[in-house]
Amino acid sequence: MKLGIILNTNVPETAWNALRLGRKALEAENEVGLFLLGSGVEIENIQDRVFDVADALASFLDGGGKLLACGTCLKVRHQKTDVCPVSTMAQLVALISDADKVITLG
């Protein structure tokens, strides 16, 4: 199955759970694309004592997850990303069109 996850928040617990869901889907031999939208593009800067987003992100990427970040959302927040390509709405449309299931968090 192809799973598309759209993360539209920088809330630590929600980002952490999105990444854990993605990793578990990868372990079940699914293809997973995670698109960061809105404040979700701030994922690399999320720090929380309880929810280790950085570790979950590394695990997702190491497991073969595909990560994309909205270029416009990065630009309006004066953010850069070191972990994924800057992407467009056209790439989000492609992720949604290609996915068997799409989940939005945030």
Contacts in CASP RR format, 6 or more apart in sequence:
PFRMAT RR
TARGET T0000
AUTHOR 0000-0000-0000
METHOD contacts of the structure
MODEL  1
MKLGIILNTNVPETAWNALRLGRKALEAENEVGLFLLGSGVEIENIQDRV
FDVADALASFLDGGGKLLACGTCLKVRHQKTDVCPVSTMAQLVALISDAD
KVITLG
1 25 0 8 1.000
1 30 0 8 1.000
1 31 0 8 1.000
1 100 0 8 1.000
1 101 0 8 1.000
2 30 0 8 1.000
2 31 0 8 1.000
2 32 0 8 1.000
2 33 0 8 1.000
2 98 0 8 1.000
2 99 0 8 1.000
2 100 0 8 1.000
2 101 0 8 1.000
3 22 0 8 1.000
3 25 0 8 1.000
3 30 0 8 1.000
3 31 0 8 1.000
3 32 0 8 1.000
3 33 0 8 1.000
3 99 0 8 1.000
3 100 0 8 1.000
3 101 0 8 1.000
3 102 0 8 1.000
3 103 0 8 1.000
4 32 0 8 1.000
4 33 0 8 1.000
4 34 0 8 1.000
4 35 0 8 1.000
4 95 0 8 1.000
4 96 0 8 1.000
4 99 0 8 1.000
4 101 0 8 1.000
4 102 0 8 1.000
4 103 0 8 1.000
5 18 0 8 1.000
5 21 0 8 1.000
5 22 0 8 1.000
5 32 0 8 1.000
5 33 0 8 1.000
5 34 0 8 1.000
5 35 0 8 1.000
5 102 0 8 1.000
5 103 0 8 1.000
5 104 0 8 1.000
5 105 0 8 1.000
6 34 0 8 1.000
6 35 0 8 1.000
6 37 0 8 1.000
6 92 0 8 1.000
6 102 0 8 1.000
6 103 0 8 1.000
6 104 0 8 1.000
6 105 0 8 1.000
7 14 0 8 1.000
7 15 0 8 1.000
7 18 0 8 1.000
7 34 0 8 1.000
7 35 0 8 1.000
7 36 0 8 1.000
7 37 0 8 1.000
7 40 0 8 1.000
7 43 0 8 1.000
7 105 0 8 1.000
7 106 0 8 1.000
8 37 0 8 1.000
8 38 0 8 1.000
8 39 0 8 1.000
8 40 0 8 1.000
8 104 0 8 1.000
8 105 0 8 1.000
8 106 0 8 1.000
9 15 0 8 1.000
9 38 0 8 1.000
9 39 0 8 1.000
9 40 0 8 1.000
9 105 0 8 1.000
9 106 0 8 1.000
10 39 0 8 1.000
10 40 0 8 1.000
10 42 0 8 1.000
10 43 0 8 1.000
10 45 0 8 1.000
10 46 0 8 1.000
11 106 0 8 1.000
12 46 0 8 1.000
12 47 0 8 1.000
12 48 0 8 1.000
12 50 0 8 1.000
12 51 0 8 1.000
12 53 0 8 1.000
13 48 0 8 1.000
13 50 0 8 1.000
13 51 0 8 1.000
14 105 0 8 1.000
14 106 0 8 1.000
15 40 0 8 1.000
15 43 0 8 1.000
15 46 0 8 1.000
15 51 0 8 1.000
15 53 0 8 1.000
15 56 0 8 1.000
15 105 0 8 1.000
16 48 0 8 1.000
16 51 0 8 1.000
16 52 0 8 1.000
16 53 0 8 1.000
16 56 0 8 1.000
17 105 0 8 1.000
18 34 0 8 1.000
18 105 0 8 1.000
19 34 0 8 1.000
19 53 0 8 1.000
19 56 0 8 1.000
19 57 0 8 1.000
19 59 0 8 1.000
19 60 0 8 1.000
20 56 0 8 1.000
21 103 0 8 1.000
22 32 0 8 1.000
22 34 0 8 1.000
22 60 0 8 1.000
22 65 0 8 1.000
23 56 0 8 1.000
23 59 0 8 1.000
23 60 0 8 1.000
23 63 0 8 1.000
25 32 0 8 1.000
26 32 0 8 1.000
26 60 0 8 1.000
26 63 0 8 1.000
26 64 0 8 1.000
26 65 0 8 1.000
27 63 0 8 1.000
31 65 0 8 1.000
31 66 0 8 1.000
32 60 0 8 1.000
32 64 0 8 1.000
32 65 0 8 1.000
32 66 0 8 1.000
33 65 0 8 1.000
33 66 0 8 1.000
33 67 0 8 1.000
33 68 0 8 1.000
33 95 0 8 1.000
33 99 0 8 1.000
34 60 0 8 1.000
34 65 0 8 1.000
34 66 0 8 1.000
34 67 0 8 1.000
34 68 0 8 1.000
35 68 0 8 1.000
35 69 0 8 1.000
35 70 0 8 1.000
35 87 0 8 1.000
35 91 0 8 1.000
35 92 0 8 1.000
35 95 0 8 1.000
36 43 0 8 1.000
36 67 0 8 1.000
36 68 0 8 1.000
36 69 0 8 1.000
36 70 0 8 1.000
36 73 0 8 1.000
36 81 0 8 1.000
36 84 0 8 1.000
37 70 0 8 1.000
37 73 0 8 1.000
37 92 0 8 1.000
38 70 0 8 1.000
38 73 0 8 1.000
38 77 0 8 1.000
39 73 0 8 1.000
39 77 0 8 1.000
40 73 0 8 1.000
41 69 0 8 1.000
41 70 0 8 1.000
41 71 0 8 1.000
41 73 0 8 1.000
41 74 0 8 1.000
41 77 0 8 1.000
41 79 0 8 1.000
41 81 0 8 1.000
42 77 0 8 1.000
42 79 0 8 1.000
43 53 0 8 1.000
43 57 0 8 1.000
44 54 0 8 1.000
44 57 0 8 1.000
44 81 0 8 1.000
44 82 0 8 1.000
44 83 0 8 1.000
45 79 0 8 1.000
46 53 0 8 1.000
46 54 0 8 1.000
47 53 0 8 1.000
47 54 0 8 1.000
57 67 0 8 1.000
57 83 0 8 1.000
60 67 0 8 1.000
61 67 0 8 1.000
61 83 0 8 1.000
67 83 0 8 1.000
67 84 0 8 1.000
68 84 0 8 1.000
68 85 0 8 1.000
68 87 0 8 1.000
68 91 0 8 1.000
68 92 0 8 1.000
68 95 0 8 1.000
69 81 0 8 1.000
69 84 0 8 1.000
69 85 0 8 1.000
69 86 0 8 1.000
69 87 0 8 1.000
70 87 0 8 1.000
70 88 0 8 1.000
70 89 0 8 1.000
70 92 0 8 1.000
71 86 0 8 1.000
71 87 0 8 1.000
71 88 0 8 1.000
72 89 0 8 1.000
73 79 0 8 1.000
74 80 0 8 1.000
74 81 0 8 1.000
74 86 0 8 1.000
95 102 0 8 1.000
96 102 0 8 1.000
END
